[in-house]
Amino acid sequence: MYIITGLGNPEKKYLNTRHNIGFDVIDAIAEKNDIVLGEKKHKAVIGKGIVAGQKVVLVKPLTYMNLSGESVRSVIDFYKVDEKSGLIVISDDVSLDMGQIRIRRRGSDGGHNGLKNIIMHLGHDEFIRVRMGVGEKPPRVDLADYVLGHFSTEEREIMNESARTAALAIETVLVDGPDAAMNKYNKRKRPIQEDES
């Protein structure tokens, strides 16, 4: 079983913001695999189903970004998943170009408060993460304002494509492992189309 967690903030005012791209990827996975995200437990909205032949629990924490680790810890403890191999966390990343995807097996929080809180609750940074590029913040713009800002229509199209690509990348993680997914998806600047090999 895999726990796939997308990071974001739960209120409607945060819809379509850069910080909520993790939620968007979870929605893309759920839609593609007919998984209903309706159960509220573990301080999250969750959905259980099958992705690429693997049992998964999709998780959208309701704790707000800075306390994401509370929800992740609760889900892992309940389902008894090996967090080093069975946890996948999806987050926004301002150091990557808009639409770029970067998969990692471990690493620092990179200044991301959601990842920082998860690392604190797990006691280590060895879990699979899918970093979603939302573009570098403009000069003289506060980082919090930038990540809580909304995508433009053009940016939204890029990020919708990126979310669908991330869903495919996560399927590769489930079937072939994170190294195969890194080799296939990390080297591309922009999301690949679904019909590309």
ZAGUVO-373997 format. One record per residue: residue number from 1; y, z, x of N, C-alpha, C in turn. Coordinates in nm, 4 decimals, padded with zeros to 6 digits. Layout:
N
(NUM; (Y; Z; X); (Y; Z; X); (Y; Z; X));
...
This chain:
197
(1; (-00.1202; 00.0000; 00.0840); (00.0000; 00.0000; 00.0000); (00.1254; 00.0000; 00.0877));
(2; (00.2277; -00.0677; 00.0387); (00.3571; -00.0737; 00.1074); (00.4672; -00.0187; 00.0171));
(3; (00.5589; 00.0529; 00.0776); (00.6808; 00.0963; 00.0106); (00.7922; 00.0032; 00.0572));
(4; (00.8492; -00.0733; -00.0345); (00.9578; -00.1652; -00.0003); (01.0851; -00.1118; -00.0645));
(5; (01.1774; -00.0680; 00.0194); (01.2992; -00.0020; -00.0271); (01.4222; -00.0848; 00.0058));
(6; (01.5007; -00.1157; -00.0959); (01.6287; -00.1821; -00.0744); (01.7403; -00.0803; -00.0894));
(7; (01.8339; -00.0809; 00.0046); (01.9408; 00.0183; 00.0016); (02.0628; -00.0340; -00.0742));
(8; (02.1289; 00.0577; -00.1441); (02.2479; 00.0226; -00.2196); (02.3033; 00.1446; -00.2895));
(9; (02.4014; 00.1230; -00.3736); (02.4618; 00.2285; -00.4551); (02.4378; 00.1973; -00.6022));
(10; (02.4108; 00.2995; -00.6854); (02.3599; 00.2751; -00.8203); (02.4598; 00.2374; -00.9289));
(11; (02.5872; 00.2632; -00.9132); (02.6795; 00.2377; -01.0241); (02.7117; 00.0887; -01.0396));
(12; (02.7502; 00.0508; -01.1626); (02.7805; -00.0895; -01.1910); (02.8934; -00.1438; -01.1052));
(13; (02.9868; -00.0572; -01.0679); (03.1007; -00.1041; -00.9883); (03.0590; -00.1534; -00.8504));
(14; (02.9369; -00.1185; -00.8082); (02.8889; -00.1618; -00.6777); (02.8063; -00.2905; -00.6841));
(15; (02.7847; -00.3447; -00.8039); (02.7143; -00.4719; -00.8163); (02.7898; -00.5798; -00.7397));
(16; (02.7152; -00.6675; -00.6740); (02.7732; -00.7813; -00.6023); (02.8563; -00.7398; -00.4809));
(17; (02.8338; -00.6187; -00.4297); (02.9005; -00.5776; -00.3065); (02.8080; -00.5987; -00.1871));
(18; (02.8691; -00.6059; -00.0693); (02.7905; -00.6299; 00.0529); (02.6899; -00.5187; 00.0775));
(19; (02.7293; -00.3958; 00.0484); (02.6422; -00.2811; 00.0737); (02.5179; -00.2824; -00.0163));
(20; (02.5216; -00.3594; -00.1245); (02.4106; -00.3573; -00.2207); (02.3135; -00.4729; -00.2052));
(21; (02.3199; -00.5458; -00.0951); (02.2297; -00.6600; -00.0796); (02.0834; -00.6150; -00.0760));
(22; (02.0577; -00.4916; -00.0323); (01.9200; -00.4406; -00.0356); (01.8648; -00.4362; -00.1771));
(23; (01.9477; -00.3922; -00.2717); (01.9081; -00.3931; -00.4128); (01.8802; -00.5358; -00.4590));
(24; (01.9636; -00.6299; -00.4147); (01.9480; -00.7695; -00.4557); (01.8151; -00.8266; -00.4089));
(25; (01.7727; -00.7903; -00.2883); (01.6442; -00.8389; -00.2369); (01.5285; -00.7795; -00.3182));
(26; (01.5388; -00.6513; -00.3520); (01.4361; -00.5899; -00.4364); (01.4277; -00.6629; -00.5706));
(27; (01.5430; -00.6962; -00.6282); (01.5442; -00.7708; -00.7544); (01.4778; -00.9071; -00.7384));
(28; (01.5022; -00.9746; -00.6253); (01.4427; -01.1055; -00.5993); (01.2903; -01.0953; -00.5873));
(29; (01.2430; -00.9912; -00.5192); (01.0982; -00.9696; -00.5062); (01.0371; -00.9408; -00.6423));
(30; (01.1035; -00.8545; -00.7195); (01.0528; -00.8175; -00.8519); (01.0443; -00.9395; -00.9429));
(31; (01.1487; -01.0206; -00.9418); (01.1508; -01.1394; -01.0285); (01.0417; -01.2377; -00.9889));
(32; (01.0247; -01.2596; -00.8601); (00.9259; -01.3567; -00.8114); (00.7830; -01.3127; -00.8428));
(33; (00.7610; -01.1813; -00.8489); (00.6242; -01.1297; -00.8637); (00.6004; -01.0578; -00.9966));
(34; (00.6919; -01.0783; -01.0922); (00.6773; -01.0199; -01.2262); (00.6549; -00.8690; -01.2224));
(35; (00.7353; -00.8008; -01.1415); (00.7283; -00.6550; -01.1319); (00.8462; -00.5961; -01.2085));
(36; (00.8175; -00.5020; -01.2967); (00.9216; -00.4388; -01.3766); (00.9761; -00.3172; -01.3020));
(37; (01.1075; -00.3179; -01.2820); (01.1744; -00.2032; -01.2195); (01.2314; -00.1177; -01.3316));
(38; (01.1520; -00.0199; -01.3767); (01.1965; 00.0566; -01.4918); (01.1713; 00.2051; -01.4843));
(39; (01.0860; 00.2457; -01.3932); (01.0476; 00.3872; -01.3854); (01.1471; 00.4626; -01.2975));
(40; (01.1969; 00.5760; -01.3460); (01.2888; 00.6581; -01.2671); (01.2155; 00.7822; -01.2185));
(41; (01.1914; 00.7869; -01.0891); (01.1297; 00.9039; -01.0262); (01.1601; 00.8988; -00.8779));
(42; (01.1407; 01.0092; -00.8096); (01.1691; 01.0179; -00.6653); (01.3148; 00.9811; -00.6349));
(43; (01.4063; 01.0191; -00.7261); (01.5487; 00.9881; -00.7079); (01.5712; 00.8381; -00.6891));
(44; (01.4950; 00.7580; -00.7638); (01.5020; 00.6129; -00.7483); (01.4576; 00.5433; -00.8759));
(45; (01.4878; 00.4156; -00.8843); (01.4242; 00.3269; -00.9818); (01.3130; 00.2568; -00.9067));
(46; (01.1914; 00.2625; -00.9608); (01.0784; 00.2030; -00.8900); (01.0026; 00.1058; -00.9805));
(47; (00.9276; 00.0194; -00.9154); (00.8380; -00.0720; -00.9847); (00.7136; -00.0917; -00.9012));
(48; (00.5982; -00.0892; -00.9642); (00.4718; -00.1053; -00.8913); (00.4076; -00.2384; -00.9273));
(49; (00.3498; -00.3037; -00.8275); (00.2855; -00.4316; -00.8539); (00.2165; -00.4857; -00.7306));
(50; (00.1904; -00.6168; -00.7344); (00.1218; -00.6850; -00.6250); (00.2141; -00.7925; -00.5684));
(51; (00.2294; -00.7920; -00.4364); (00.3051; -00.8958; -00.3663); (00.2167; -00.9482; -00.2536));
(52; (00.1944; -01.0786; -00.2520); (00.1126; -01.1418; -00.1475); (-00.0230; -01.0712; -00.1328));
(53; (-00.0803; -01.0313; -00.2464); (-00.2119; -00.9682; -00.2461); (-00.2135; -00.8222; -00.2073));
(54; (-00.0970; -00.7633; -00.1829); (-00.0879; -00.6234; -00.1417); (-00.0245; -00.5382; -00.2516));
(55; (-00.0751; -00.4158; -00.2697); (-00.0107; -00.3223; -00.3620); (00.1222; -00.2781; -00.3018));
(56; (00.2253; -00.2809; -00.3840); (00.3569; -00.2401; -00.3360); (00.4243; -00.1494; -00.4378));
(57; (00.5138; -00.0668; -00.3872); (00.6066; 00.0076; -00.4714); (00.7459; -00.0374; -00.4290));
(58; (00.8183; -00.0992; -00.5224); (00.9560; -00.1398; -00.4966); (01.0476; -00.0234; -00.5315));
(59; (01.1435; 00.0049; -00.4448); (01.2261; 00.1244; -00.4594); (01.3739; 00.0903; -00.4446));
(60; (01.4548; 00.1349; -00.5423); (01.6007; 00.1281; -00.5328); (01.6524; 00.2715; -00.5471));
(61; (01.6837; 00.3375; -00.4358); (01.7291; 00.4774; -00.4431); (01.8534; 00.4935; -00.5306));
(62; (01.8572; 00.6035; -00.6041); (01.9716; 00.6355; -00.6886); (02.0582; 00.7458; -00.6287));
(63; (02.0357; 00.7739; -00.5022); (02.1017; 00.8877; -00.4362); (02.2389; 00.8531; -00.3808));
(64; (02.2791; 00.7289; -00.3890); (02.3907; 00.6730; -00.3134); (02.3479; 00.6556; -00.1681));
(65; (02.4123; 00.5598; -00.1032); (02.3681; 00.5122; 00.0277); (02.3457; 00.6236; 00.1289));
(66; (02.4413; 00.7159; 00.1391); (02.4383; 00.8141; 00.2473); (02.3245; 00.9141; 00.2369));
(67; (02.2561; 00.9192; 00.1210); (02.1445; 01.0124; 00.1024); (02.0142; 00.9384; 00.0732));
(68; (02.0065; 00.8121; 00.1138); (01.8887; 00.7297; 00.0848); (01.7579; 00.7920; 00.1330));
(69; (01.7651; 00.8664; 00.2417); (01.6442; 00.9247; 00.2992); (01.5750; 01.0235; 00.2072));
(70; (01.6513; 01.0896; 00.1186); (01.5901; 01.1844; 00.0249); (01.4898; 01.1131; -00.0650));
(71; (01.5287; 00.9978; -00.1166); (01.4418; 00.9205; -00.2030); (01.3232; 00.8623; -00.1258));
(72; (01.3511; 00.8044; -00.0102); (01.2455; 00.7433; 00.0711); (01.1405; 00.8464; 00.1102));
(73; (01.1853; 00.9636; 00.1529); (01.0924; 01.0704; 00.1909); (01.0038; 01.1111; 00.0742));
(74; (01.0624; 01.1228; -00.0446); (00.9876; 01.1624; -00.1634); (00.8822; 01.0585; -00.2006));
(75; (00.9185; 00.9306; -00.1949); (00.8237; 00.8238; -00.2294); (00.7080; 00.8206; -00.1295));
(76; (00.7399; 00.8305; -00.0011); (00.6356; 00.8279; 00.1024); (00.5392; 00.9453; 00.0859));
(77; (00.5947; 01.0637; 00.0614); (00.5095; 01.1823; 00.0454); (00.4189; 01.1699; -00.0764));
(78; (00.4704; 01.1116; -00.1842); (00.3922; 01.0993; -00.3073); (00.2789; 00.9982; -00.2919));
(79; (00.3085; 00.8832; -00.2324); (00.2081; 00.7771; -00.2219); (00.1267; 00.7831; -00.0927));
(80; (00.1589; 00.8776; -00.0046); (00.0832; 00.8991; 00.1195); (00.0734; 00.7715; 00.2037));
(81; (00.1857; 00.7031; 00.2179); (00.1908; 00.5791; 00.2946); (00.2264; 00.6101; 00.4399));
(82; (00.1645; 00.5368; 00.5332); (00.2000; 00.5494; 00.6748); (00.3378; 00.4858; 00.6936));
(83; (00.4384; 00.5693; 00.7163); (00.5752; 00.5171; 00.7197); (00.6015; 00.4240; 00.8371));
(84; (00.5190; 00.4317; 00.9425); (00.5417; 00.3455; 01.0587); (00.4925; 00.2030; 01.0355));
(85; (00.3971; 00.1866; 00.9454); (00.3447; 00.0521; 00.9186); (00.3589; 00.0107; 00.7728));
(86; (00.3790; 00.1081; 00.6833); (00.3786; 00.0765; 00.5416); (00.5128; 00.0886; 00.4720));
(87; (00.6188; 00.1183; 00.5480); (00.7525; 00.1281; 00.4901); (00.8365; 00.0112; 00.5384));
(88; (00.8992; -00.0594; 00.4440); (00.9920; -00.1680; 00.4757); (01.1257; -00.1340; 00.4103));
(89; (01.2314; -00.1306; 00.4899); (01.3650; -00.0955; 00.4400); (01.4584; -00.2152; 00.4568));
(90; (01.5281; -00.2502; 00.3507); (01.6197; -00.3643; 00.3512); (01.7626; -00.3124; 00.3437));
(91; (01.8470; -00.3559; 00.4365); (01.9859; -00.3070; 00.4392); (02.0811; -00.4185; 00.4791));
(92; (02.2095; -00.3976; 00.4480); (02.3134; -00.4909; 00.4913); (02.3456; -00.4666; 00.6380));
(93; (02.3985; -00.5703; 00.7049); (02.4329; -00.5583; 00.8463); (02.5570; -00.6424; 00.8756));
(94; (02.6655; -00.5759; 00.9179); (02.7902; -00.6463; 00.9456); (02.7898; -00.7125; 01.0831));
(95; (02.6875; -00.6892; 01.1642); (02.6822; -00.7515; 01.2961); (02.6103; -00.8859; 01.2930));
(96; (02.5573; -00.9241; 01.1766); (02.4885; -01.0527; 01.1621); (02.5722; -01.1466; 01.0766));
(97; (02.5611; -01.2761; 01.1053); (02.6329; -01.3764; 01.0272); (02.5904; -01.3703; 00.8807));
(98; (02.6807; -01.4109; 00.7948); (02.6519; -01.4169; 00.6519); (02.5247; -01.4987; 00.6266));
(99; (02.4277; -01.4366; 00.5622); (02.3032; -01.5051; 00.5290); (02.1939; -01.4952; 00.6337));
(100; (02.2265; -01.4458; 00.7528); (02.1260; -01.4331; 00.8584); (02.0345; -01.3141; 00.8286));
(101; (01.9089; -01.3261; 00.8690); (01.8113; -01.2193; 00.8479); (01.7540; -01.1779; 00.9831));
(102; (01.7385; -01.0482; 01.0022); (01.6796; -00.9973; 01.1258); (01.5774; -00.8898; 01.0914));
(103; (01.4541; -00.9118; 01.1321); (01.3459; -00.8169; 01.1055); (01.3181; -00.7391; 01.2337));
(104; (01.2994; -00.6086; 01.2197); (01.2726; -00.5220; 01.3346); (01.1627; -00.4220; 01.2989));
(105; (01.0858; -00.3825; 01.3988); (00.9811; -00.2806; 01.3792); (01.0356; -00.1394; 01.3975));
(106; (01.1481; -00.1280; 01.4650); (01.2083; 00.0034; 01.4940); (01.3508; -00.0208; 01.5398));
(107; (01.4241; 00.0864; 01.5626); (01.5589; 00.0708; 01.6171); (01.6538; 00.1763; 01.5636));
(108; (01.7737; 00.1768; 01.6193); (01.8738; 00.2741; 01.5782); (01.9278; 00.2385; 01.4406));
(109; (02.0143; 00.3258; 01.3895); (02.0738; 00.2992; 01.2582); (02.1849; 00.1957; 01.2659));
(110; (02.2328; 00.1641; 01.3874); (02.3365; 00.0634; 01.4031); (02.4651; 00.0971; 01.3294));
(111; (02.4890; 00.2265; 01.3064); (02.6085; 00.2673; 01.2344); (02.5967; 00.2597; 01.0834));
(112; (02.4762; 00.2306; 01.0349); (02.4538; 00.2201; 00.8894); (02.4117; 00.3569; 00.8359));
(113; (02.4910; 00.4123; 00.7446); (02.4659; 00.5495; 00.6986); (02.3367; 00.5651; 00.6200));
(114; (02.2957; 00.4614; 00.5485); (02.1694; 00.4683; 00.4766); (02.0515; 00.4780; 00.5720));
(115; (02.0513; 00.3916; 00.6737); (01.9452; 00.3966; 00.7750); (01.9498; 00.5283; 00.8519));
(116; (02.0691; 00.5747; 00.8803); (02.0854; 00.7020; 00.9533); (02.0183; 00.8164; 00.8768));
(117; (02.0377; 00.8198; 00.7453); (01.9815; 00.9270; 00.6646); (01.8295; 00.9152; 00.6541));
(118; (01.7809; 00.7924; 00.6467); (01.6351; 00.7721; 00.6438); (01.5728; 00.8189; 00.7748));
(119; (01.6331; 00.7806; 00.8868); (01.5829; 00.8229; 01.0175); (01.5826; 00.9754; 01.0278));
(120; (01.6866; 01.0384; 00.9755); (01.6932; 01.1841; 00.9784); (01.5779; 01.2463; 00.8989));
(121; (01.5506; 01.1936; 00.7803); (01.4456; 01.2502; 00.6965); (01.3046; 01.2192; 00.7479));
(122; (01.2884; 01.1053; 00.8146); (01.1566; 01.0717; 00.8693); (01.1326; 01.1408; 01.0035));
(123; (01.2401; 01.1653; 01.0768); (01.2271; 01.2247; 01.2094); (01.1976; 01.1226; 01.3175));
(124; (01.2092; 00.9948; 01.2854); (01.1882; 00.8876; 01.3834); (01.2500; 00.7592; 01.3291));
(125; (01.2552; 00.6570; 01.4154); (01.3138; 00.5291; 01.3730); (01.2114; 00.4154; 01.3770));
(126; (01.0835; 00.4520; 01.3722); (00.9770; 00.3514; 01.3804); (00.9307; 00.3107; 01.2404));
(127; (01.0102; 00.2299; 01.1750); (00.9699; 00.1715; 01.0475); (01.0264; 00.0309; 01.0411));
(128; (00.9615; -00.0540; 00.9645); (01.0024; -00.1938; 00.9547); (01.1308; -00.2025; 00.8743));
(129; (01.2276; -00.2751; 00.9280); (01.3507; -00.2953; 00.8522); (01.3873; -00.4427; 00.8498));
(130; (01.4448; -00.4840; 00.7380); (01.4939; -00.6205; 00.7204); (01.6456; -00.6094; 00.7074));
(131; (01.7151; -00.6571; 00.8081); (01.8611; -00.6472; 00.8119); (01.9214; -00.7769; 00.7585));
(132; (02.0071; -00.7628; 00.6582); (02.0657; -00.8772; 00.5896); (02.2101; -00.8958; 00.6363));
(133; (02.2373; -01.0069; 00.7022); (02.3718; -01.0318; 00.7510); (02.4712; -01.0543; 00.6387));
(134; (02.5802; -00.9780; 00.6404); (02.6867; -00.9956; 00.5407); (02.8177; -01.0388; 00.6068));
(135; (02.8114; -01.0703; 00.7364); (02.9301; -01.1167; 00.8079); (03.0113; -01.0026; 00.8656));
(136; (03.0804; -01.0340; 00.9732); (03.1624; -00.9339; 01.0427); (03.2889; -00.9046; 00.9629));
(137; (03.3282; -00.7798; 00.9627); (03.4500; -00.7434; 00.8884); (03.5724; -00.8027; 00.9576));
(138; (03.6703; -00.8441; 00.8801); (03.7936; -00.8975; 00.9391); (03.8692; -00.7881; 01.0146));
(139; (03.9549; -00.8275; 01.1073); (04.0366; -00.7291; 01.1797); (04.1252; -00.6499; 01.0836));
(140; (04.1496; -00.5265; 01.1189); (04.2393; -00.4386; 01.0433); (04.1913; -00.4099; 00.9005));
(141; (04.0644; -00.4348; 00.8750); (04.0056; -00.3981; 00.7459); (03.9107; -00.2816; 00.7692));
(142; (03.9234; -00.1765; 00.6891); (03.8361; -00.0603; 00.7025); (03.6916; -00.1003; 00.6733));
(143; (03.5981; -00.0497; 00.7550); (03.4570; -00.0869; 00.7386); (03.4046; -00.0500; 00.6006));
(144; (03.4379; 00.0701; 00.5536); (03.3910; 00.1131; 00.4212); (03.4448; 00.0204; 00.3125));
(145; (03.5708; -00.0167; 00.3236); (03.6286; -00.1089; 00.2259); (03.5580; -00.2435; 00.2297));
(146; (03.5219; -00.2871; 00.3504); (03.4579; -00.4181; 00.3641); (03.3179; -00.4189; 00.3009));
(147; (03.2349; -00.3202; 00.3354); (03.0972; -00.3222; 00.2849); (03.0913; -00.2917; 00.1353));
(148; (03.1939; -00.2242; 00.0835); (03.1995; -00.1981; -00.0602); (03.2764; -00.3071; -00.1351));
(149; (03.3204; -00.4082; -00.0600); (03.3892; -00.5210; -00.1207); (03.2898; -00.6180; -00.1829));
(150; (03.3393; -00.7015; -00.2730); (03.2538; -00.7941; -00.3469); (03.2455; -00.9296; -00.2767));
(151; (03.1322; -00.9946; -00.2937); (03.1155; -01.1298; -00.2415); (03.1995; -01.2278; -00.3228));
(152; (03.2522; -01.3271; -00.2548); (03.3147; -01.4384; -00.3258); (03.2040; -01.5234; -00.3892));
(153; (03.2428; -01.6184; -00.4726); (03.1432; -01.7054; -00.5368); (03.0618; -01.7812; -00.4325));
(154; (03.1291; -01.8332; -00.3307); (03.0596; -01.9082; -00.2253); (02.9673; -01.8163; -00.1458));
(155; (03.0169; -01.6975; -00.1113); (02.9343; -01.6006; -00.0372); (02.8141; -01.5581; -00.1207));
(156; (02.8344; -01.5437; -00.2518); (02.7263; -01.5014; -00.3398); (02.6124; -01.6033; -00.3392));
(157; (02.6470; -01.7315; -00.3349); (02.5447; -01.8359; -00.3289); (02.4643; -01.8254; -00.1992));
(158; (02.5348; -01.8029; -00.0891); (02.4664; -01.7865; 00.0403); (02.3740; -01.6655; 00.0360));
(159; (02.4222; -01.5539; -00.0201); (02.3433; -01.4312; -00.0206); (02.2277; -01.4382; -00.1200));
(160; (02.2432; -01.5114; -00.2284); (02.1296; -01.5310; -00.3197); (02.0180; -01.6052; -00.2487));
(161; (02.0552; -01.7077; -00.1730); (01.9564; -01.7824; -00.0949); (01.8928; -01.6913; 00.0103));
(162; (01.9768; -01.6113; 00.0739); (01.9283; -01.5189; 00.1763); (01.8315; -01.4161; 00.1170));
(163; (01.8620; -01.3669; -00.0032); (01.7729; -01.2699; -00.0690); (01.6375; -01.3316; -00.0989));
(164; (01.6380; -01.4560; -00.1446); (01.5103; -01.5244; -00.1708); (01.4325; -01.5455; -00.0417));
(165; (01.5049; -01.5792; 00.0660); (01.4395; -01.5967; 00.1956); (01.3834; -01.4642; 00.2463));
(166; (01.4576; -01.3566; 00.2266); (01.4090; -01.2246; 00.2668); (01.2817; -01.1878; 00.1911));
(167; (01.2749; -01.2247; 00.0633); (01.1530; -01.1986; -00.0142); (01.0340; -01.2715; 00.0478));
(168; (01.0562; -01.3959; 00.0937); (00.9499; -01.4708; 00.1612); (00.9142; -01.4064; 00.2951));
(169; (01.0168; -01.3602; 00.3675); (00.9927; -01.2958; 00.4964); (00.9084; -01.1694; 00.4791));
(170; (00.9367; -01.0949; 00.3731); (00.8602; -00.9726; 00.3474); (00.7161; -01.0068; 00.3106));
(171; (00.6953; -01.1164; 00.2390); (00.5577; -01.1611; 00.2128); (00.4855; -01.1899; 00.3435));
(172; (00.5546; -01.2499; 00.4387); (00.4946; -01.2761; 00.5696); (00.4581; -01.1459; 00.6401));
(173; (00.5462; -01.0452; 00.6295); (00.5146; -00.9136; 00.6860); (00.3858; -00.8592; 00.6250));
(174; (00.3731; -00.8705; 00.4932); (00.2569; -00.8152; 00.4238); (00.1278; -00.8884; 00.4602));
(175; (00.1360; -01.0183; 00.4796); (00.0157; -01.0993; 00.5043); (-00.0194; -01.1063; 00.6529));
(176; (00.0820; -01.1338; 00.7357); (00.0576; -01.1631; 00.8770); (00.1131; -01.0588; 00.9730));
(177; (00.1894; -00.9628; 00.9209); (00.2443; -00.8582; 01.0057); (00.3879; -00.8849; 01.0456));
(178; (00.4576; -00.7806; 01.0914); (00.5996; -00.7937; 01.1248); (00.6276; -00.8878; 01.2406));
(179; (00.5380; -00.8957; 01.3398); (00.5634; -00.9847; 01.4532); (00.5694; -01.1303; 01.4083));
(180; (00.4772; -01.1690; 01.3202); (00.4773; -01.3058; 01.2684); (00.6048; -01.3335; 01.1901));
(181; (00.6481; -01.2355; 01.1119); (00.7715; -01.2519; 01.0341); (00.8923; -01.2626; 01.1266));
(182; (00.8957; -01.1828; 01.2316); (01.0068; -01.1891; 01.3272); (01.0122; -01.3263; 01.3934));
(183; (00.8958; -01.3786; 01.4331); (00.8906; -01.5088; 01.4998); (00.9378; -01.6202; 01.4084));
(184; (00.9102; -01.6071; 01.2805); (00.9442; -01.7141; 01.1851); (01.0885; -01.7073; 01.1372));
(185; (01.1410; -01.5863; 01.1175); (01.2701; -01.5723; 01.0488); (01.3856; -01.5268; 01.1364));
(186; (01.3580; -01.4568; 01.2461); (01.4689; -01.4010; 01.3243); (01.5491; -01.5061; 01.3990));
(187; (01.4881; -01.6183; 01.4307); (01.5565; -01.7161; 01.5155); (01.6491; -01.8075; 01.4384));
(188; (01.6502; -01.7968; 01.3066); (01.7310; -01.8882; 01.2266); (01.8665; -01.8271; 01.1943));
(189; (01.9689; -01.9064; 01.2089); (02.1043; -01.8597; 01.1776); (02.1265; -01.8509; 01.0276));
(190; (02.0727; -01.9454; 00.9544); (02.0904; -01.9473; 00.8096); (01.9531; -01.9398; 00.7443));
(191; (01.9446; -01.8963; 00.6179); (01.8154; -01.8865; 00.5512); (01.7448; -02.0197; 00.5443));
(192; (01.6121; -02.0162; 00.5552); (01.5359; -02.1394; 00.5415); (01.5124; -02.1675; 00.3939));
(193; (01.4911; -02.2917; 00.3621); (01.4573; -02.3268; 00.2242); (01.3099; -02.2964; 00.2007));
(194; (01.2750; -02.2697; 00.0768); (01.1386; -02.2299; 00.0455); (01.0371; -02.3391; 00.0769));
(195; (01.0823; -02.4664; 00.0736); (00.9877; -02.5747; 00.0949); (00.9747; -02.6122; 00.2433));
(196; (01.0456; -02.5413; 00.3307); (01.0282; -02.5668; 00.4734); (00.9044; -02.4963; 00.5234));
(197; (00.8458; -02.5504; 00.6289); (00.7258; -02.4877; 00.6839); (00.7643; -02.3857; 00.7902));
